[in-house]
Amino acid sequence: MLSSIQNPRLLRLSTLHQIPLRCLQTSTTPVPTPSSPQPTSQILRIRKSLLSRETTAVEIAKTFLSRLRRTEPQLKSFLYVSPEDGVLKQAEEIDRRIQNNEELGPLAGVLAGVKDNICTSDMPSTAGSKILENYTPPYDATAVKKLRENGAIIVGKTNLDEFGMGSTTEASGYQVTANPWDLSRVPGGSSGGSAAAVSAQQCAVSLGTDTGGSVRQPASFCGVVGLKPTYGRVSRYGLVAYASSLDVIGCLGSSVADTGIVLQAVSGHDKFDATSSKQGIPNFASQFIPKDYLDSKPLKGLRVGVIRETLVDGVDPDVISSLQRSVSHLEDLGCTISEVSFPSFSLGLPAYYILASSESSSNLARYDGVRFGNQVFADELSTLYGDSRAEGFGSEVKLRILMGTYALSAGYYDAYYKRAQQVRTLVQKSFRAALEENDVLISPAAPSVAYKIGEKKNDPLAMYAGDIMTVNVNLAGLPALVLPCGFVEEGSSVLPVGLQMIGAAFDEESLLKIGHIFEQTLQGLLELL
C-alpha cells in the first residue's frame, strides 16, 4: 500500500493552490484512471494564479515549505533548506511587484531546488562530500544567478552522491534519499535529491547535473521529467567539476513544459565558461501547443529510431513492454518507426567509466586540505594532504580516483584512456549517422525501475551497468529528454518507467515539442500498465 508521500501522481497533477496537505497524510489514495488530467506546467499555473491575484507568492511559498517540512524527515531530499523568513521575504517582494504592476520574470514565485554541487553564495555547497562540509562559495553559479534573475526562489540544496559519483544517493557523505513512490527504494542518482524533491512537490522545479545520466535516471525512477541539454548549452561556471568534458547542468520538473521553461532561463553563452556555446537560444515555450489545438496526427512524418541494443537481455521485461507501448503511441501520433543498431553501444559504458574516472582523478586533486575544504592537522605537508583526503573523501570517490589514476599512468595510458577516447569517437559517429536517418532516437531511460536501498551498494559493477542507457549520450554531447511512459507493479509498490528521447546537438526544441505532445496525448499515462 502506498504511503502518504508515495503518491506524487496526485501531487504532481494538482494545481498548486488546490493541493491539500492532507494528501501527505492519508495512507491510501485511489489509483488515477486513464481519464485523469494530463501533466501541466507548475510554472505556468503559478504565474497564472499570481497575475490573476487568485493567490500570492507568500501563500505559494508557505504551501511548499509546509509540505517540505512534513515530508523531509522521511525523504531526506535536501542537505540544506533555506530559512523560512528568507524565502518569504523574497516572496513578499514578488507580491509587491505585482501590486505595483511591475514586470515579473518568467519564474517569479517558483520555488526551485539546486543540486548541492552547484555553487550558491548564500548557502553551503558541499557536493555531498565531507571534505567540503560547511563550505559556502563566494559566488553563485551562472545557472543559479540566471534562476534568481528570472524570479525563482531557491528553497535549498538537494542531496547527491558525493561529487556526482553514484546512481542512488547512497554514496552521499551525509544521508540517503528515499524514493517518494516507495520509501524503501532509491530515487536514482546522482541527482536523486533533486528528482525526489520535484516528485514529492517539495519544490516546483530543480537543477541537477548529468555526467552519465544523473538527471535522466533519477527522473525515470521518480516519475518526473528530466532534461539533459547539449554540452555547452548551459554554462558550467560554478559547477563543482567531476568530469569536465561530460558534465552538464540539467533541469527536472513535473512536466515537459517546466523543464523547457527552466532551460530557457539558464541557457546561453557565459564569458566565465570557455566551453559554453554561442549558439542561439530558441523560444522553447513556443513548442508547447495545448492538446486541444493538436490535429489527429500531430507528429506526422517524424522519423523515430528505436535503439535495438537497449531492448536486449538484462532489461526488465516490464520496462521493454512500456517502451513498446510508447512506440505504439508514437505511431498513433503519425511517427514513422524504425530500428537502429549501434554496434558500439555496449562499448560506451566501459569507455565512459575510464574517461570519467580519469578526469575526476585530475579534478579532485585540488582538494588537498590547503586550498579547498576541511583540513586535518599534521606536522608534515605530505601527511596533511593524505590525511585530509583520506578523511574527507568517501569510498566511492576514492575508488574512482584510483581507477582514473591507474588509467592515466604511463604504462596503461594507451591501453585504457586512449582506447576509451577512440570508442568515444565511434559513439559520436554512430549517433551522427543514426540522426541523419532519424529525427529522434528512443530507448528506456534505465534497464529497470527503482530498486531497493542497499540492493546494489556492495556490487559496484551491477550499479555501473545501470547506466548503460544513458552514458553514450554524454559521450556524444547530445541532448536527451526523459519523461514518464508507464508504471510497473513491484509487490505492493507502483513504480514509474521513463522513456528517453535523444536528439541532435542543440535541437532541444524538437525534443521538447515531441515530448510535450507525447505526454499530453498519452491517455494511458496514469493507468497501471
N, C-alpha and C positions, 0 to 999 in steps of 0.2 A: 504494500500500500504506500502511495507516495506521501512524503511528509509535507508539511505546510509550505516550506520553501522549495519543494521539489516540483513546483508547477509553474515554471516560467512561461509555459504556453499561455496561461491566462494572464499573468502579469504582463507579458510581452504584448499581448493583443488588446489590452485595455487602454483607454485614454488615460493620461497621467492623472488628471484630477478625478477620475472615476475609479481608481484602484483603491478599494477599501483595504485598510491594514489588516482586517480580519482574514484576508486571503492568505496572510502569512502565518495564521494561527490554526486554521482548520486542518483537520487530519486527513480529510479526503476532499477531492474535487472531481466532479464528473469529467470524463474524457470528452473534449470538444468533438462535435460532429463535423462531417465534411462541409456543412453549410456555415460553419463558424467564420467570422470575418478574417480576411487575409492580413498579413503583417502590413502595418502602415508606419509612416515615419514618426518617430517620437519627436524629432527636432521640429518638424512642421506642425505637429499637434501643439507643442509647447508655444511655438511662435504665434499660431492662430489664437490660442487661448489668451496669450498676453496682449496681442494687438486688439482683440475684441473685448478686452477688460473682463473676461469671464473669470479669470483668476489672476494672481500676482506672482511675480518671481519669488517673493518671500514664501508664499504658500507652496509653490512648487518645490523650492529648496527644502522646506520643512518636511514635505511628504517623502522626498528621497532620503533625507537624513534620518527620519524616523524609521523608515524601512531598513536602512543600513544598520542602525543601532540594534534592531531586532534580529537581523539575520547574521550579522558579522560574527558573533560568538561561535556559530556553527560552521559558517562558510570559510572564514579567515581569508577573504579575498584581498584585504588591504594590509600593507605593512605600516601605513601611516594614514590617518584620517584628518583632514583639515579641521581646525577648531570651528565649532558651530557659529560663533559670533562673527568670525571672519567670512564664512560662507554667506551668512545672512546680510552682512554689510554689503557684499558685492551684489546680492540680490536686491537690496534696497536701492542701490544706485541704478540698477536697471529699471526698477519701478519709477524712480524719479525721472529718468529719461523718457519713459512712456508718458508720464503725466505732463511733461513739458513738450511732448510731441517731437522729441529729438530722434534722430536716426538710430536704429538698432542694428548691431551686427547680426549676421545670419545664425549665429549660435547663442544669441542672447538668452540667458536663463537656463541654458543647457548644462547640466552637471556632468562633468567628464572625469573619468579616472585616467591616470597616467602610469604606465608601467615603471617600476622603480629603477630601471636602468636608463631612464630619460631624465635629464637634469632639470631641476626646479629650484629657483633661487630662494624660495621661502619654505621649502620642505626638504627633509633628508632624501638623499638619493644613494641608496646602498647597493644597488644592483643585486640585491638578495644575498650579499656577502658580508660576513663578519669583519672582513678586512676594511670595509668602508662603513662600518657601524657608526651612526650619528654624523656621517659626513653630509654637509649641506653645501652645494656648489654656489659660487658667487654669481651665477647667471642662469637664465632659462635656456633650454634647448630651443632652437629655431621653431620646431613644431609646436612646442608649448607656448612660446611667445605668440605665434600666429593664432593658436586657440584663444588665448586671452584677448588678443586684438579683435577677434571676431565675436567676443562677448561670452565665451564659455567660462564657467566657474569650475576650477579644478577642485574636486572633492577629496582627492587623496592619491596616494601612490600604491599601486597594486603589486601583489606578490608575484614572484617568478622563481624559476630555477636559477641558481647562482650564476651571474653573468650571462644568463640565457642558455646555459648548458644543461638541457634536460627536456623531458617531454611530459612531465607530470606535476611539477612544483615540489616534488619530493626532494629535489636537490637544493631547495632554498635553505639558506643558512638560518632561517627563523621559524618557519611554520609550513605546514602542508595545507593547501587549499582544497576544499571539498567541492564536488560537482553538485550544483543545485538540483539536478534531476535525481540524484541518488548520493546521499552524503557519504556512502562507503566507497565511492568511486572517484577516480582522479578527474580533474577538469581539463586535462591536457596541459601542454606546456610548449615553450617556456612561459607564454603569456597567459597562463591558466588563471591568474588573479583577474586580469582584465576581462577575459571571457566570462568567468563566473559572475563578476560584478554586473555585467550587462544582462546576463541571463536571468539573474535574480532581481534585476532592476534596482540595484544599489546606486547605479548611475545610469544616465541615458545612453552614453557612448563612452568609448575608451580608446586610448592609444596603446598599441602593443608593438613588438618588434618581431621581425621574421627573418631568420638567418637560414633556416632549413625547413620551415613550415610552422614556426612558433606562433603565428597568428591563425593560420588556417586549420591546423589540427585541433587546437582548443575550441575554435569556433564550431567545428563539427561535433566535438564531444559535448559542448554546452548548448547546442541548438540555436546559435546566433549566426550572424553574417560576419565574415572576416574578409578583409580586402588587403592583399599584398600588392603594393604598387610596383611599377617598373623600377629597377635600380636607378637611382638618380632623380626620380620624380619628386621625392621628399628629402629635404636636407637631413644629413646625419649629424650636423653640428649639435653637440650636447648629448649625443647618444654614447653611452659607455660601450666602447668597442669590444666586440667578441671576434668576429671575422670580417674585416673591413670590406672585402670585396663581395661579401654576401649579405651583410646586414641591411635591412630596410625597415623603416618605421611604417607600420600599417594601422588600419582602423577596424574597430569592432563596433557593431550596432545591432539593433533588433530588426533592422530591415536593410535592404539594399540601398534605399534612398538615404538612410542615415550615414552609411559608410561613404557614399558618394559626396554628400554634403561636407563631411569632415575632411575627406580627401581634397575637395575644392579649397578648403580653408588652409590646409597645411602644405599644399604643393607649391613648387616654384623654385627658381634658382636662388642660391644663397652664396654670397661672396665669402662666407666663412667655411664653405664646403666645396672644394675643388671638384668633387665627383657629382655635385648636383647639376642637373641638366637645365639648359636654357630653352628647352622645348616649350612651346606654347601650352597654356592650360585651357582645355575646352570648358565649356559650360556643362558640367556633368548633370546638373539639375534638369537640363532641357531633355534628357533621356527618360525622365520619369513620367511616362504617359499614364494617366488614370485608366483603369481597366475598362471603364465604360466607353472609352474612346478608341479601343482596340478593335480591329476587324477580326474575322474568324481565323485568319492565318497571319498573325502579326509578324511572324518570323519567316515568312515565305521566302525561299531561296537561300536561306542561311545554311552554310555548309558546316556541319558539326562532325568532328572526328573523335571516335571513341578509342582511347589508347588500349590496345589489346593486352599489353603486358600488365595492366592494372586489374585484370579480371582472371587471374591465374590462381593456382593453389596457394594457400596462405592468406587469402582474402575471405572473410566471413561470408558464407552463402547469403545471409540476410542483407549484408551490405551490397553484394552483387545484385540481389533482387531489387533493392531500392534504386540502384543505378539503372537497371533495365527499365523500371517503371518511369524513371526520369527521361530516358531515351524515348520511350513511347510518347510521353507528354510533349517532348520537343518535336517529334514527328507530327503530332496533332496540331502543333503551332505552325507547321509549314516547313520545318527544317529538313534538309537532306542529310541523312546519317550515313557515315561510312566508318569502317575500322581502319585504324592507323597502327602500324607496327614500328616500335622503337627498339631496334636491336641493341642499342647502347643503354637502354633504360635501367637494367639491373646493375650496370657498372656505375651509375650515378651515386648510389649510396656509399660504397667504399671510397670513391673519389671525393665525395663531399666531406666525409669524416676526416680524411687525410688533410684536405685543404683547410677546413675549419679549425682543426686541432693545430695545424702548423701556424696559422695566422694568430690563433689565441695564445700560443706559446710566446709569440713575439709581443702581442698587445698587452699581455698581462705581466710582462717583465717590469713595467713601470710601478707595480705595487710591491715596493721593497721596504716599506715601513719608514721611509725618509720623505719621499715626495708626495705620496698619497697614502691615506688610510692609517690604520692603527699600527702602533709601534711597540715591539717587545723590547724591554731594556736588556742590553747586553754590553759586555766590556769590549768586544771586538766587532768591527763593522760587518765582517762576513757572518758572524753569529747573529747579529741583529737582522740582517737580510733573511737568513734561513729561518730563524725562529718566528719572525713576523709573518712570513709567507706560510710556514707550517701551521701556525695557529689561526691565521686569517682565512685561508682557503679551505673549502670543503673537499671531500674525497673525489667527487666527480670532476671538479676543476683541476685537481692535481693529476688525475688520470689523463685528462685531455692535454694538459701541458706536457706531460711525459710523452704521450703519443706524438704530439707535434714536434717536440724537440728531437725525438728519435727520427721522425720522417725527414727533418731538415738537416740531420747530421751528415757529415761529409761522405761517409761510406754508403749512405742509403738514400741520398737526395734523388738520384736518377731513378732508383727503383720504385720510389714511393711518390714524392712530391711532383717530380717532373712527369711521371706517368699519369698522375691524377689530373694535372693540367691538360695533358693530351686528351684524357677522357672528357674533360670539361668542354674542350673544343668540339669533340664528337657530339656531345649532347646539344651544344648550341646549333650545330649544323643539322642535327635531326629535327629539332624544333623549327628551324628556319624552313626546312623542306616541307614539314607537315603543315605549317601555317601558310605556305604558298598554295596548298591544295585545299585547305580548310580555313574557315573564318574563326573558329574557336575549337579548342580541344577539351574533352571532358574526361573525368576519372573520379573514383571515390576520393574523398579528402583524406581518408585513413583506412587501413585494412580491417579495422574493427570499430565497434562502438567503445565508449569509455569502459576501461577495465578497473578492477578493484585496486584500492590504495594498497601498496606493498606487493602486488602481484608480480611485478617485473623489476622491482627495486634491486634485487640481487642477481639479476640476469641482464647486464647492460647490452649484450648483443641483441637480445629479444626486443629491448626497448628501442635500440637504434634502428632495428628493422621496421619499426612502426613508422619511420619517416620516409619509407620508400616512395610514397605517393607524392611527396612534396619537394624533396631536395633537388630534383632535376630542374625545377622551375627556378630555384635560386641560382643554380649553376649557370643557367641561361640568362638570368637577369630579367625574366618576363613577368608581367602582371598576372595575378590569379585571384579569383573570387570564389569563396566557399559560402554556400547557403544551405539551409535545411531542405532535405528532399524526402524525408520519411522517418519512421520510427521502428524500433526493434524492441520486442519484449524479451527481457532477460530476467527470468524468475518473476519477482514481484515488481521489478523496475521497468519503466518505459523510457528508452534512451533514443536520442536523436541521431540521425545519419546525415552527413554532409556531402553535397555534390561540389566538386571542384571544376571550375571553368578557367581555362588558360587562354590568354590572348596574345596578340603580337605586341612588341615593345611599344610603350606609350599609347596603347589603344585601350586604356581603362574605360573609355567612353562606350565602346561596343560591349564590353563585359557588363557594365552597369545597366545598359539598355536591355541586354538579353536576360540578365539576372532579375531585373525588376519585372519584366514581362513573365518570366518563369514563376516567380514567387506569387505574383498577383493572380495568375491563372491556374495554378496547380490546386485543383479543388480537393485533392486528397492529402494535402499537406498536413492537415491536423487529424487525419484518420490513422488509426493504428494499423499499419500495413502488415 
